Amino acid sequence: MARILITSAIPYINGIKHLGNLVGSQLPADLFARFMRAQGHEVMFICATDEHGTPAELAAAKVGQPVDVFCAEMHEVQAEIARGFRLSFDHFGRSSSARNHRLTQSFAGALDRAGLIAEVSEKQVFSIDDNRFLPDRYITGTCPNCGYTSARGDQCENCTKQLDPTDLIDARSSISGSTNLEVRETKHLYLKQRALRDQLEAWIDSKKDWPILTTSIAKKWLNDGDGLQDRGITRDLHWGIPVKKGDQPWPGMEGKVFYVWFDAPIEYIAGTAEWADANGLDDAAWERWWRTDKGAADVKYYQFMGKDNVPFHTLSFPATIIGSGEPWKLVDYLKSFNYLNYDGGQFSTSQGRGIFMDQALSILPPDYWRWWLLSHAPENSDAEFTWENFQMSVNKDLADVLGNLVSRVTKFATAKFGSTIPAGGDFGPQEAALIADLGQRLTEYASLMEAMEVRKAAAELRAIWVVGNEYLQSAAPWTVVKTDPDRAQAMVRLALNLIRVYAVISSPFIPDASASMMTSIGSTDWSWPKDVGAALRTLPAGHEFAVPENLFRKITDEERVEWQTRFAGIRT
């Protein structure tokens, strides 16, 4: 049994996330976590809300709430939506937790002792009308790299270039819209990332199995232009983790907080500590996942995120870990994703464009969304959500292929042989051929899941469903029963067992439907079918089953048109 640590990029607290956010991190991480648990491995799956920085302050101000109250409420909203999508986190934490405060301050102290923190006087934008410094996202303007007119002060979401607020053209305050800005001097702490460049490059070079998207982005930030730069880790804000060296004050840094991108990834560790606290466990319980001197050396650590988060997770967070000189676990495999676009444009949280997670759940159950998003995951290039494609995929893959098989098998078996699995007949050549084919396909499916080839795994799973339908069509037990009832009983017995197999292997993608299939088939045996022949004999003659409610309903043309119209505008 392996020990698998999984983290997905932690979502900002500033609002409900759209489907592009979901498929870019949390959902494929959940797919992988569910699969690894099904293989019998010990899994720790951690996520959290990212609660510090400008987005939180701006969002709280917009609704007229204190930022701490806003964050607490939005954490519960995001946690509930995560449950709605059946995201199987072991813990869904908060970056504002006491654990993250202590760990972030501890890392800062370790980096300072290692000589990797510099105090830098810098020019920063000050809003005269707002009477405050405007770090990061408090400033918007035109990106000097691509010309995007709504670039943020830390990064352009259009071209992903990392920016400083003073880089922006025609800058304006995100608070008031004021252009009455001036540059003033302030002092901040910088992490000396350049001093760690060679170590970071060697570490990245050692990851031969990483996706090309991940390594290409990491190399770009290492080598393009002036290469890896030292990066500020503090900000002039009120909401955040106070700047300290461990538990000691940091002279000259009074009133400042750590930069959100410094403390946010540390929450992966803190979130695991929160999990231990929530379960009444001691520090050893979480340290065995993160401290290589406390048992984490044999842990395999996987991260999942969109491509815009890759620079921070291949450079800045590893620089924090490596620079601390302490025995913390580094990521082993970083699975990154391109963007999911929406119906001819871009999803955008800041602009409210697209369909958001709560809206999606309000019109259809989670399995419908999970299936489409994962089977169209933007792995090798950007992908696009269209309502036409969504309707077709749900109707054909889920309703026509899988749902139809479960329905017609259970209905036919009940009509001809009652509500228990029939005992007659033995498997013949057709069943032997099916078992051989399924064995090969299941091996390929498991290999694709282990390799995190999400779209290919979905395609292989659908092919496995199709094979079952083709068998039924060819074997035609509804015809055979008229001339050879025993032979038809053997076919039905295999088909009912096949439903259990489908439930088990489909569960990482569509957990609710899989649970319904298992309930209808009267089984609680979720063991992975490593021996297909044995798996198709698991449920014996006489075992009770029932006809399930319709697993998947089809999306009508009228619904598709109505949803397309409803979600074409801007979310307010």
Sequence and secondary structure as in RCSB ss.txt:
>XXXX:A:sequence
MARILITSAIPYINGIKHLGNLVGSQLPADLFARFMRAQGHEVMFICATDEHGTPAELAAAKVGQPVDVFCAEMH
EVQAEIARGFRLSFDHFGRSSSARNHRLTQSFAGALDRAGLIAEVSEKQVFSIDDNRFLPDRYITGTCPNCGYTS
ARGDQCENCTKQLDPTDLIDARSSISGSTNLEVRETKHLYLKQRALRDQLEAWIDSKKDWPILTTSIAKKWLNDG
DGLQDRGITRDLHWGIPVKKGDQPWPGMEGKVFYVWFDAPIEYIAGTAEWADANGLDDAAWERWWRTDKGAADVK
YYQFMGKDNVPFHTLSFPATIIGSGEPWKLVDYLKSFNYLNYDGGQFSTSQGRGIFMDQALSILPPDYWRWWLLS
HAPENSDAEFTWENFQMSVNKDLADVLGNLVSRVTKFATAKFGSTIPAGGDFGPQEAALIADLGQRLTEYASLME
AMEVRKAAAELRAIWVVGNEYLQSAAPWTVVKTDPDRAQAMVRLALNLIRVYAVISSPFIPDASASMMTSIGSTD
WSWPKDVGAALRTLPAGHEFAVPENLFRKITDEERVEWQTRFAGIRT
>XXXX:A:secstr
  EEEEEE   BSSS  BHHHIIIIIHHHHHHHHHHHHTT EEEEEEEEB  SHHHHHHHHHHT  HHHHHHHHH
HHHHHHHHHTT   SEEEETTSHHHHHHHHHHHHHHHHTT EEEEEEEEEEETTTTEE  GGGEEEE TTT  TT
EESSB TTT  B  GGG EEEEETTT    EEEEEEEEEEE GGGGHHHHHHHHHT TTS HHHHHHHHHHHHST
T S  EE EES SSS B EETTEE TT TT EE HHHHTTHHHHHHHHHHHHHTT  HHHHHHHHBTTTTGGGEE
EEEEEEGGGHHIIIIIHHHHHHHHTS B   SEEEEE  EEETTEE BTTTTBS BHHHHHHHS HHHHHHHHHH
T  SSS EEE HHHHHHHIIIIIIIIIIHHHHHHHHHHHHHH SB        HHHHHHHHHHHHHHHHHHHHHH
TT HHHHHHHHHHHHHHHHHHHHHH HHHHTTT HHHHHHHHHHHHHHHHHHHHHHTTT HHHHHHHHHHHT   
    SSHHHHTTSS TT B    S S     HHHHHHHHHHTSSB  
